[in-house]
């Protein structure tokens, strides 16, 4: 196990290096994409562009530029935005990361619990009114766009019913740090959590229900029933455990992508200055250092999530251990 984990860590480092090099080449070495001209502005003189090129090291070989860029990003952490010269990239990403992590982690807890409940209950009541009702609710959750649901939640909690007992506790849009104001942090994020989780509860619940129904046709389930095990034990001990492979795979990919910035719409609707919003603003301004920093940040969590998924496979499915 330890050897496999070390191998996975080595693969992670190699993948992250490849991603950082690829992103650097796309934004800094693509023909026609001159970062020095971008910094200088549209009407800058050739002398100004040349001065900036020498100042930032853009006149040196590409490998040297890459090493300098990575050193300024991770070691000295003095790599600054091209648009806001006083804004350093690493501290800005570090400031936005807790917002996105808080949003996605809380939503993930809700959608995992909700999806397991929906999938298990639907599978145990297969082809009944309860099963069909849960699948209809799941389909509705999948069909509602995040930005639309977020705006509806804001309309109800921030405007129409804000002065009533139902939503009077809801604070204004924004983010409050966990360690300085835990209660305010929870109140600020509970509605964004529900909004983001609604889509994934529907998707994951339907997938889990399908996997459970398929698992109940397997021989090991028939054997467990023949031994006289209770339906609940058969479900939780055997069927659910082996049906979580697809569930865990989806969770790893979705969680890594959301932490990396895919929760942009939720962040915008609820006024959360997370990594997704930071990346969006950097793309609008073509702020290359910020884009580089956020892409490397996102790739780290995607690669890490996939590595964790590989470890969880071994824990939940004995068949993987022998392969």
JOCORJO-V102845 format. One record per helix or strand of 2 or more residues. SS is the DSSP state (H for helix, E for strand). FROM is the first residue (numbers start at 1). TO is the last residue. If there is no record, write none. Layout:
# JOCORJO-V102845
SS;FROM;TO
SS;FROM;TO
This chain:
# JOCORJO-V102845
H;2;28
H;35;40
H;46;56
H;62;75
H;89;124
H;129;143
H;146;160
H;182;215
H;219;226
H;231;262
H;264;269
H;275;285
H;288;316
H;318;321
